[in-house]
Amino acid sequence: MSLGCKLLVVFLAFLAVLAVVIWMAFRERRLARSIPEGDLAAQQAADGRVLATVFGAILGGMMLTFLVAWLVFF
C-alpha cells in the first residue's frame, strides 16, 4: 500500500470523526429545543453529551495526527 493510499485512509477517518461531531451537535441542538426552560438537569445532560463528543473527537484527532506522523516519517 503506497503512502498516498495510507494518507487517504487517514483523511477519510478524519472526515468520519468530523461528520459524527457535526451530526451529534445538530442532533443535540434539535433535542434541546424540546427541553423545558426550567429543567436544568436535562439541559446539563445535553450539554455534557455534546462536550463528551467534542472532546472525544479532539482525542481522535490527536491519534490521527500521530498516525500521520508515523506513516510519513517511519
N, C-alpha and C positions, 0 to 999 in steps of 0.2 A: 504494500500500500504506500503510495507516494505521500510526501509531506503535504501537498495540496489537498489530497483527499482527507487526510487526518485533520487538517485545519478546517475543511468544510464540515466535517462531523462536529467539531467543537463549535463552529459558528451556528450550526443547526441546534445544538444543545443550548447555546446561549439564547437563541430565538425561542426555544421551548420554555426556558425559565422566564423570559420576558413575557411571553404570552400568558403563562399561568399567573404571574403577578398582576398583569393588567386585567385579566378575567376575574380574579378574586377581588380586586379593588372595586371594579364596577359592580360585581355581584353584591358585595357588602354594602356599597353605597345605595343600591336599589333596595336592599332589605332594610337598611337603616331608616329609610323614609317611612316605613310602616311601624316603627317603634314609637310608642307614645313619648312625649317630651319628659314626662315625669319618671320614666323607667330608666334610672341611671345604671342599674346592673346590666340591662340588655345593651345599652349604649356602650358601656365599658367593655362588654364581651365582644361586641362587633369591632370596636377599636383594637382590642387585643388580637383578634384573628387577623386583621389587616396588618398590624405590626409584626406578628409572627411570620406572616407570609413574606413581607418585605425584607425582614432581617434574615429569613431563611434563604431568600434569593440573593442577598448580599454574600452570604457564606457560599452559596452555589457559584456565584460569580468569581469569588476568590479561588475556589477549587478549579474552575475553568481556566483562570489565569495561570495557575501553577501547571495545569495540564499543557497549555500552550507553550509555556516556557520549557517544559520538559521535552515536548515534541520538537521544538525548534533548536534547542541547544544541546540535546543529548542524542 
